[in-house]
């Protein structure tokens, strides 16, 4: 793993694209685009079989202190969460920050050209909760008109 000081946003290019994961009536979709030399933008949607959805808007920015991720949940649940890169390697990055529940870590690992593994770990009430997702690359398409 590389030191965080050696990280440039270009090392996270493996995130670019549209990623979809599904299990037990839940679907997760995450889309990442490059919007400049020092910024990337992501969108996240978690859909459940009952029709409920959770959206997140994600921004990665290269700052003097390293790569920072800002995450805003919709509908809003308070202030945006701020995360920082704590570890990186070939096709892998780990962010650490605080969310509504407390301290959390998020790992992104590109496992193959068309596979991305993401896991969120958070500590809530002294217990560690782990939320893993296996994403598959998907083409970016527009929704059908109704």
Wavefront OBJ file of the C-alpha trace (Angstrom):
o trace
v 0.000 0.000 0.000
v 1.148 3.517 -0.775
v 1.373 6.312 1.730
v -1.510 8.748 1.604
v 0.973 11.574 0.850
v 1.842 9.879 -2.451
v -1.793 9.729 -3.567
v -3.038 11.781 -6.488
v -6.638 11.701 -7.621
v -5.595 9.922 -10.829
v -4.890 6.812 -8.730
v -8.645 6.544 -8.135
v -9.511 6.384 -11.842
v -10.462 2.713 -11.309
v -13.726 4.002 -9.790
v -14.863 5.695 -13.009
v -18.003 4.256 -14.566
v -21.405 2.882 -13.625
v -21.552 0.067 -11.070
v -24.596 -2.003 -10.073
v -25.086 -4.569 -7.323
v -28.208 -6.535 -6.346
v -29.296 -8.935 -3.605
v -32.482 -9.920 -1.768
v -34.766 -7.288 -3.247
v -32.190 -4.496 -2.973
v -30.305 -2.787 -5.764
v -27.371 -0.418 -5.405
v -26.100 1.778 -8.209
v -23.023 3.993 -8.073
v -21.738 6.237 -10.869
v -18.356 8.040 -10.863
v -17.175 10.690 -13.331
v -14.031 12.806 -13.590
v -14.903 16.506 -13.548
v -11.417 17.988 -13.492
v -7.795 17.338 -12.660
v -8.534 17.646 -8.932
v -12.153 16.446 -8.602
v -14.442 13.470 -9.201
v -18.200 13.293 -8.722
v -20.224 10.287 -7.662
v -23.898 9.442 -7.338
v -25.288 6.557 -5.302
v -28.793 5.079 -5.147
v -29.949 2.237 -2.887
v -33.393 0.921 -3.926
v -35.490 -1.583 -1.995
v -38.284 -3.846 -3.207
v -40.824 -1.766 -1.264
v -39.984 1.228 -3.491
v -37.970 3.140 -0.898
v -34.724 4.749 -2.023
v -31.698 6.410 -0.487
v -29.603 8.783 -2.590
v -26.106 10.149 -1.976
v -24.129 12.793 -3.802
v -20.361 12.217 -3.517
v -17.446 14.528 -4.272
v -13.752 13.556 -4.247
v -11.362 16.485 -4.131
v -7.604 16.730 -4.062
v -6.649 19.015 -1.179
v -3.374 20.010 0.480
v -4.070 17.384 3.177
v -4.827 14.609 0.644
v -7.939 13.248 -1.027
v -11.183 14.133 0.743
v -14.658 12.749 0.069
v -17.788 14.704 0.941
v -21.040 12.736 1.048
v -24.510 14.288 1.222
v -27.465 11.967 1.766
v -30.865 12.748 0.229
v -33.263 13.280 1.778
v -30.818 15.224 3.992
v -30.066 13.833 7.435
v -28.004 16.692 8.763
v -24.656 17.928 7.551
v -22.625 16.226 4.835
v -20.218 13.516 5.996
v -16.495 14.088 5.400
v -14.103 11.198 4.741
v -10.336 11.054 4.090
v -8.170 8.488 2.352
v -6.286 6.437 4.954
v -4.859 3.754 2.656
v -4.441 3.123 -1.040
v -2.986 0.447 -3.285
v -3.321 -0.783 -6.833
v -7.029 -0.484 -7.665
v -7.954 -0.043 -3.999
v -8.720 2.828 -1.632
v -9.904 3.036 1.980
v -11.702 6.094 3.332
v -12.317 6.842 6.995
v -14.712 9.346 8.452
v -17.741 9.853 10.592
v -21.333 9.305 9.579
v -24.536 9.690 11.582
v -23.724 6.477 13.498
v -20.109 7.349 14.341
v -16.714 6.279 12.995
v -16.857 4.478 9.668
v -14.564 3.052 6.977
v -15.295 2.418 3.337
v -13.206 0.203 1.075
v -13.380 0.276 -2.727
v -11.479 -2.487 -4.552
v -11.478 -3.131 -8.297
v -11.376 -6.924 -8.481
v -11.577 -7.298 -12.260
v -12.188 -5.030 -15.225
v -15.948 -5.431 -14.720
v -16.119 -5.971 -10.926
v -15.893 -3.564 -7.998
v -16.125 -4.612 -4.347
v -17.312 -2.021 -1.819
v -17.685 -2.511 1.921
v -18.843 -0.052 4.566
v -17.835 -0.768 8.164
v -19.223 1.340 10.963
v -19.221 1.170 14.725
v -22.604 1.893 16.268
v -23.338 1.431 19.974
v -20.024 -0.405 20.379
v -20.868 -2.965 17.667
v -19.216 -3.181 14.266
v -21.641 -3.382 11.350
v -20.401 -4.540 7.931
v -22.235 -3.824 4.668
v -20.520 -5.477 1.652
v -21.535 -5.016 -1.987
v -20.286 -6.681 -5.152
v -20.788 -4.388 -8.137
v -20.717 -5.229 -11.822
v -19.854 -2.672 -14.499
v -22.904 -1.528 -16.467
v -23.362 0.780 -19.442
v -24.668 4.246 -18.727
v -28.188 4.414 -20.142
v -31.116 6.788 -19.917
v -34.372 5.688 -18.315
v -37.147 4.816 -20.770
v -39.769 7.524 -21.304
v -43.172 6.673 -19.906
l 1 2 3 4 5 6 7 8 9 10 11 12 13 14 15 16 17 18 19 20 21 22 23 24 25 26 27 28 29 30 31 32 33 34 35 36 37 38 39 40 41 42 43 44 45 46 47 48 49 50 51 52 53 54 55 56 57 58 59 60 61 62 63 64 65 66 67 68 69 70 71 72 73 74 75 76 77 78 79 80 81 82 83 84 85 86 87 88 89 90 91 92 93 94 95 96 97 98 99 100 101 102 103 104 105 106 107 108 109 110 111 112 113 114 115 116 117 118 119 120 121 122 123 124 125 126 127 128 129 130 131 132 133 134 135 136 137 138 139 140 141 142 143 144 145 146
